[in-house]
Amino acid sequence: MTAMIEARALTKIFPGGKSGPVRAVDEVSFAADGGQVFGLLGLNGAGKTTTLRMLATVLKPTTGTAAIAGFDIVVAGDRVRESMGYLSGDTRLYDRLTVREVLVYFGQLEGLVAAEAARKADALIRRFALGTCTGRRVGQLSTGLKQRVNLARALINDPPVLILDEPTAGLDVLGAREVGGLIREVRDEGRCVLFSTHVLHEAARLCDRVAIIHRGRILAQGAPEELAAGHEDLEAAFAAMVAEVKPLNNES
């Protein structure tokens, strides 16, 4: 397998306010292969979203770098964006457009000609079982259906890498399982899927490898069963690792 995502000492420091600069991500390094689901696990504010935004070229690293499908995120941003589909926690679709119109529109934004965008949109509608709502406006869909459309949108340019920030947030149990099944399907096609979550049982079920991030630093990484060894489950292992981290000076 080939490493499709490789982060190398990725660091992001924000200016901060009166308390000084904030080191949101601190020398994060990991690699994820094709045909693999890699989970970035952490509490809210741990640095997950900032890490994914740097990989997606939304944010520029302060130091360090990464490569997506062999392209450096700092010097080859255009090629990186061509090689990945990205779904952020606040990705929004156009409520007044139909499902098919949304997919065709995003396909054209990715550089596809109209006929090709329409062909790929129709294929994704069939694959994601969206046929019954093809002509419905996105604003009329349930949260689960909207997330299915969003995943289809992220695949419209057939990227080898898919980066998903909290893809099951706000979904009920059935919706989350459905999205999980779609993630496994994408993995089985040979794509590399990186997703962030704070739902540990979800990560244990879906991921081939995980990295635990806390206060911007990677505490451990490996297969879920490896990290859970000696503990009741991955959640217990996570809690133990986080508890061992000493509070910062400005924390109570």
Contacts in CASP RR format, 6 or more apart in sequence:
PFRMAT RR
TARGET T0000
AUTHOR 0000-0000-0000
METHOD contacts of the structure
MODEL  1
MTAMIEARALTKIFPGGKSGPVRAVDEVSFAADGGQVFGLLGLNGAGKTT
TLRMLATVLKPTTGTAAIAGFDIVVAGDRVRESMGYLSGDTRLYDRLTVR
EVLVYFGQLEGLVAAEAARKADALIRRFALGTCTGRRVGQLSTGLKQRVN
LARALINDPPVLILDEPTAGLDVLGAREVGGLIREVRDEGRCVLFSTHVL
HEAARLCDRVAIIHRGRILAQGAPEELAAGHEDLEAAFAAMVAEVKPLNN
ES
1 33 0 8 1.000
1 34 0 8 1.000
1 35 0 8 1.000
1 36 0 8 1.000
2 33 0 8 1.000
2 34 0 8 1.000
3 31 0 8 1.000
3 32 0 8 1.000
3 33 0 8 1.000
3 34 0 8 1.000
4 32 0 8 1.000
4 33 0 8 1.000
4 34 0 8 1.000
4 68 0 8 1.000
4 69 0 8 1.000
4 70 0 8 1.000
4 160 0 8 1.000
4 161 0 8 1.000
4 191 0 8 1.000
4 192 0 8 1.000
5 30 0 8 1.000
5 31 0 8 1.000
5 32 0 8 1.000
5 38 0 8 1.000
5 55 0 8 1.000
5 66 0 8 1.000
5 67 0 8 1.000
5 68 0 8 1.000
5 161 0 8 1.000
5 163 0 8 1.000
5 192 0 8 1.000
5 194 0 8 1.000
6 30 0 8 1.000
6 31 0 8 1.000
6 32 0 8 1.000
6 66 0 8 1.000
6 67 0 8 1.000
6 70 0 8 1.000
7 28 0 8 1.000
7 29 0 8 1.000
7 30 0 8 1.000
7 31 0 8 1.000
7 51 0 8 1.000
7 55 0 8 1.000
7 66 0 8 1.000
8 29 0 8 1.000
8 64 0 8 1.000
8 65 0 8 1.000
8 66 0 8 1.000
8 67 0 8 1.000
9 27 0 8 1.000
9 28 0 8 1.000
9 29 0 8 1.000
9 63 0 8 1.000
9 64 0 8 1.000
9 65 0 8 1.000
10 25 0 8 1.000
10 27 0 8 1.000
10 28 0 8 1.000
10 29 0 8 1.000
10 51 0 8 1.000
10 54 0 8 1.000
10 55 0 8 1.000
10 61 0 8 1.000
10 64 0 8 1.000
10 65 0 8 1.000
10 66 0 8 1.000
11 23 0 8 1.000
11 25 0 8 1.000
11 26 0 8 1.000
11 27 0 8 1.000
11 28 0 8 1.000
11 61 0 8 1.000
11 62 0 8 1.000
11 63 0 8 1.000
11 64 0 8 1.000
12 23 0 8 1.000
12 24 0 8 1.000
12 25 0 8 1.000
12 50 0 8 1.000
12 51 0 8 1.000
12 54 0 8 1.000
12 59 0 8 1.000
12 61 0 8 1.000
12 62 0 8 1.000
13 21 0 8 1.000
13 22 0 8 1.000
13 23 0 8 1.000
13 24 0 8 1.000
13 62 0 8 1.000
14 21 0 8 1.000
14 22 0 8 1.000
14 24 0 8 1.000
15 21 0 8 1.000
15 22 0 8 1.000
16 22 0 8 1.000
19 250 0 8 1.000
23 216 0 8 1.000
24 47 0 8 1.000
24 50 0 8 1.000
24 216 0 8 1.000
25 47 0 8 1.000
25 50 0 8 1.000
25 51 0 8 1.000
25 54 0 8 1.000
25 216 0 8 1.000
26 215 0 8 1.000
26 216 0 8 1.000
26 217 0 8 1.000
27 64 0 8 1.000
27 217 0 8 1.000
28 51 0 8 1.000
28 213 0 8 1.000
28 216 0 8 1.000
28 217 0 8 1.000
28 218 0 8 1.000
29 218 0 8 1.000
30 38 0 8 1.000
30 211 0 8 1.000
30 218 0 8 1.000
30 221 0 8 1.000
32 38 0 8 1.000
32 192 0 8 1.000
32 194 0 8 1.000
32 209 0 8 1.000
33 192 0 8 1.000
34 160 0 8 1.000
34 190 0 8 1.000
34 191 0 8 1.000
34 192 0 8 1.000
35 187 0 8 1.000
35 188 0 8 1.000
35 189 0 8 1.000
35 190 0 8 1.000
35 191 0 8 1.000
35 192 0 8 1.000
35 193 0 8 1.000
35 208 0 8 1.000
36 187 0 8 1.000
36 192 0 8 1.000
36 193 0 8 1.000
36 208 0 8 1.000
36 209 0 8 1.000
37 183 0 8 1.000
37 184 0 8 1.000
37 187 0 8 1.000
37 193 0 8 1.000
37 195 0 8 1.000
37 206 0 8 1.000
37 207 0 8 1.000
37 208 0 8 1.000
37 209 0 8 1.000
38 192 0 8 1.000
38 193 0 8 1.000
38 194 0 8 1.000
38 195 0 8 1.000
38 207 0 8 1.000
38 208 0 8 1.000
38 209 0 8 1.000
38 210 0 8 1.000
38 211 0 8 1.000
39 194 0 8 1.000
39 195 0 8 1.000
39 196 0 8 1.000
39 197 0 8 1.000
39 203 0 8 1.000
39 206 0 8 1.000
39 207 0 8 1.000
39 209 0 8 1.000
39 210 0 8 1.000
39 211 0 8 1.000
40 48 0 8 1.000
40 51 0 8 1.000
40 52 0 8 1.000
40 194 0 8 1.000
40 195 0 8 1.000
40 196 0 8 1.000
40 197 0 8 1.000
40 210 0 8 1.000
40 211 0 8 1.000
40 213 0 8 1.000
41 48 0 8 1.000
41 196 0 8 1.000
41 197 0 8 1.000
41 198 0 8 1.000
41 200 0 8 1.000
41 203 0 8 1.000
41 210 0 8 1.000
41 211 0 8 1.000
41 212 0 8 1.000
41 213 0 8 1.000
41 238 0 8 1.000
42 48 0 8 1.000
42 196 0 8 1.000
42 197 0 8 1.000
42 198 0 8 1.000
42 212 0 8 1.000
42 213 0 8 1.000
42 214 0 8 1.000
42 238 0 8 1.000
43 198 0 8 1.000
43 214 0 8 1.000
43 242 0 8 1.000
44 198 0 8 1.000
46 213 0 8 1.000
46 214 0 8 1.000
46 215 0 8 1.000
46 216 0 8 1.000
47 213 0 8 1.000
47 216 0 8 1.000
48 165 0 8 1.000
48 166 0 8 1.000
48 196 0 8 1.000
48 198 0 8 1.000
48 213 0 8 1.000
49 88 0 8 1.000
49 89 0 8 1.000
49 165 0 8 1.000
49 166 0 8 1.000
49 196 0 8 1.000
50 59 0 8 1.000
51 196 0 8 1.000
51 213 0 8 1.000
51 216 0 8 1.000
52 86 0 8 1.000
52 88 0 8 1.000
52 163 0 8 1.000
52 165 0 8 1.000
52 194 0 8 1.000
52 196 0 8 1.000
53 59 0 8 1.000
53 88 0 8 1.000
54 60 0 8 1.000
54 61 0 8 1.000
54 66 0 8 1.000
54 73 0 8 1.000
55 66 0 8 1.000
55 68 0 8 1.000
55 73 0 8 1.000
55 163 0 8 1.000
55 194 0 8 1.000
56 80 0 8 1.000
56 81 0 8 1.000
56 84 0 8 1.000
56 86 0 8 1.000
56 88 0 8 1.000
56 163 0 8 1.000
57 73 0 8 1.000
57 77 0 8 1.000
57 80 0 8 1.000
57 81 0 8 1.000
58 88 0 8 1.000
60 74 0 8 1.000
61 73 0 8 1.000
61 74 0 8 1.000
65 72 0 8 1.000
65 73 0 8 1.000
65 74 0 8 1.000
66 72 0 8 1.000
66 73 0 8 1.000
67 73 0 8 1.000
68 80 0 8 1.000
68 83 0 8 1.000
68 84 0 8 1.000
68 161 0 8 1.000
69 79 0 8 1.000
69 80 0 8 1.000
69 83 0 8 1.000
69 84 0 8 1.000
69 160 0 8 1.000
69 161 0 8 1.000
70 83 0 8 1.000
71 77 0 8 1.000
71 79 0 8 1.000
71 80 0 8 1.000
71 83 0 8 1.000
72 80 0 8 1.000
73 80 0 8 1.000
82 110 0 8 1.000
82 157 0 8 1.000
82 159 0 8 1.000
83 159 0 8 1.000
83 160 0 8 1.000
83 161 0 8 1.000
84 159 0 8 1.000
84 160 0 8 1.000
84 161 0 8 1.000
84 162 0 8 1.000
84 163 0 8 1.000
85 154 0 8 1.000
85 155 0 8 1.000
85 157 0 8 1.000
85 159 0 8 1.000
85 161 0 8 1.000
85 162 0 8 1.000
85 163 0 8 1.000
86 154 0 8 1.000
86 162 0 8 1.000
86 163 0 8 1.000
86 164 0 8 1.000
87 150 0 8 1.000
87 151 0 8 1.000
87 153 0 8 1.000
87 154 0 8 1.000
87 162 0 8 1.000
87 163 0 8 1.000
87 164 0 8 1.000
87 165 0 8 1.000
87 167 0 8 1.000
88 165 0 8 1.000
89 165 0 8 1.000
89 166 0 8 1.000
89 169 0 8 1.000
91 150 0 8 1.000
93 102 0 8 1.000
93 138 0 8 1.000
93 139 0 8 1.000
93 146 0 8 1.000
93 149 0 8 1.000
93 150 0 8 1.000
93 153 0 8 1.000
94 101 0 8 1.000
94 102 0 8 1.000
94 105 0 8 1.000
94 138 0 8 1.000
95 137 0 8 1.000
95 138 0 8 1.000
95 139 0 8 1.000
96 137 0 8 1.000
96 138 0 8 1.000
96 139 0 8 1.000
97 105 0 8 1.000
97 137 0 8 1.000
97 138 0 8 1.000
98 134 0 8 1.000
98 135 0 8 1.000
98 136 0 8 1.000
98 137 0 8 1.000
98 138 0 8 1.000
99 125 0 8 1.000
99 130 0 8 1.000
99 131 0 8 1.000
99 133 0 8 1.000
99 134 0 8 1.000
99 135 0 8 1.000
99 136 0 8 1.000
99 138 0 8 1.000
99 141 0 8 1.000
99 149 0 8 1.000
100 118 0 8 1.000
100 121 0 8 1.000
100 122 0 8 1.000
100 125 0 8 1.000
100 134 0 8 1.000
100 135 0 8 1.000
102 138 0 8 1.000
102 149 0 8 1.000
102 153 0 8 1.000
103 117 0 8 1.000
103 120 0 8 1.000
103 121 0 8 1.000
103 124 0 8 1.000
103 125 0 8 1.000
103 149 0 8 1.000
103 152 0 8 1.000
103 153 0 8 1.000
103 156 0 8 1.000
104 114 0 8 1.000
104 117 0 8 1.000
104 118 0 8 1.000
104 121 0 8 1.000
105 117 0 8 1.000
106 153 0 8 1.000
106 156 0 8 1.000
107 117 0 8 1.000
107 120 0 8 1.000
107 121 0 8 1.000
107 156 0 8 1.000
107 157 0 8 1.000
108 114 0 8 1.000
108 117 0 8 1.000
110 117 0 8 1.000
110 156 0 8 1.000
110 157 0 8 1.000
111 157 0 8 1.000
112 120 0 8 1.000
112 156 0 8 1.000
112 157 0 8 1.000
117 156 0 8 1.000
120 156 0 8 1.000
120 158 0 8 1.000
121 152 0 8 1.000
121 156 0 8 1.000
124 130 0 8 1.000
124 152 0 8 1.000
124 155 0 8 1.000
124 156 0 8 1.000
125 131 0 8 1.000
125 134 0 8 1.000
125 152 0 8 1.000
127 152 0 8 1.000
128 148 0 8 1.000
128 149 0 8 1.000
128 151 0 8 1.000
128 152 0 8 1.000
128 182 0 8 1.000
129 148 0 8 1.000
130 145 0 8 1.000
130 148 0 8 1.000
130 149 0 8 1.000
130 152 0 8 1.000
133 141 0 8 1.000
133 145 0 8 1.000
138 146 0 8 1.000
138 149 0 8 1.000
139 146 0 8 1.000
141 149 0 8 1.000
143 170 0 8 1.000
143 171 0 8 1.000
144 171 0 8 1.000
144 172 0 8 1.000
144 175 0 8 1.000
144 178 0 8 1.000
144 179 0 8 1.000
147 167 0 8 1.000
147 168 0 8 1.000
147 171 0 8 1.000
147 175 0 8 1.000
147 179 0 8 1.000
148 178 0 8 1.000
148 179 0 8 1.000
148 182 0 8 1.000
151 164 0 8 1.000
151 167 0 8 1.000
151 179 0 8 1.000
151 182 0 8 1.000
154 162 0 8 1.000
154 164 0 8 1.000
155 162 0 8 1.000
155 186 0 8 1.000
159 191 0 8 1.000
160 190 0 8 1.000
160 191 0 8 1.000
160 192 0 8 1.000
161 191 0 8 1.000
161 192 0 8 1.000
161 193 0 8 1.000
161 194 0 8 1.000
162 186 0 8 1.000
162 191 0 8 1.000
162 192 0 8 1.000
162 193 0 8 1.000
162 194 0 8 1.000
163 193 0 8 1.000
163 194 0 8 1.000
163 195 0 8 1.000
164 183 0 8 1.000
164 193 0 8 1.000
164 194 0 8 1.000
164 195 0 8 1.000
164 196 0 8 1.000
165 195 0 8 1.000
165 196 0 8 1.000
166 195 0 8 1.000
166 196 0 8 1.000
166 197 0 8 1.000
166 198 0 8 1.000
167 179 0 8 1.000
167 180 0 8 1.000
167 183 0 8 1.000
167 195 0 8 1.000
167 197 0 8 1.000
168 175 0 8 1.000
168 176 0 8 1.000
168 179 0 8 1.000
168 180 0 8 1.000
168 197 0 8 1.000
168 199 0 8 1.000
168 202 0 8 1.000
171 179 0 8 1.000
176 199 0 8 1.000
176 202 0 8 1.000
180 202 0 8 1.000
180 206 0 8 1.000
183 193 0 8 1.000
183 195 0 8 1.000
183 206 0 8 1.000
184 206 0 8 1.000
186 193 0 8 1.000
187 193 0 8 1.000
187 208 0 8 1.000
195 206 0 8 1.000
197 203 0 8 1.000
200 233 0 8 1.000
200 234 0 8 1.000
200 235 0 8 1.000
200 238 0 8 1.000
201 233 0 8 1.000
201 234 0 8 1.000
201 235 0 8 1.000
203 210 0 8 1.000
203 224 0 8 1.000
203 234 0 8 1.000
204 224 0 8 1.000
204 228 0 8 1.000
204 233 0 8 1.000
204 234 0 8 1.000
204 235 0 8 1.000
207 224 0 8 1.000
208 223 0 8 1.000
209 221 0 8 1.000
209 222 0 8 1.000
209 223 0 8 1.000
209 224 0 8 1.000
210 221 0 8 1.000
210 222 0 8 1.000
210 223 0 8 1.000
210 224 0 8 1.000
210 227 0 8 1.000
210 234 0 8 1.000
211 218 0 8 1.000
211 220 0 8 1.000
211 221 0 8 1.000
211 222 0 8 1.000
212 218 0 8 1.000
212 219 0 8 1.000
212 220 0 8 1.000
212 221 0 8 1.000
212 227 0 8 1.000
212 238 0 8 1.000
212 241 0 8 1.000
212 242 0 8 1.000
213 219 0 8 1.000
214 241 0 8 1.000
214 242 0 8 1.000
214 245 0 8 1.000
215 245 0 8 1.000
215 248 0 8 1.000
219 241 0 8 1.000
219 242 0 8 1.000
219 245 0 8 1.000
220 227 0 8 1.000
220 241 0 8 1.000
221 227 0 8 1.000
224 234 0 8 1.000
227 234 0 8 1.000
227 237 0 8 1.000
227 238 0 8 1.000
228 234 0 8 1.000
228 236 0 8 1.000
228 237 0 8 1.000
229 237 0 8 1.000
230 237 0 8 1.000
231 237 0 8 1.000
231 240 0 8 1.000
END
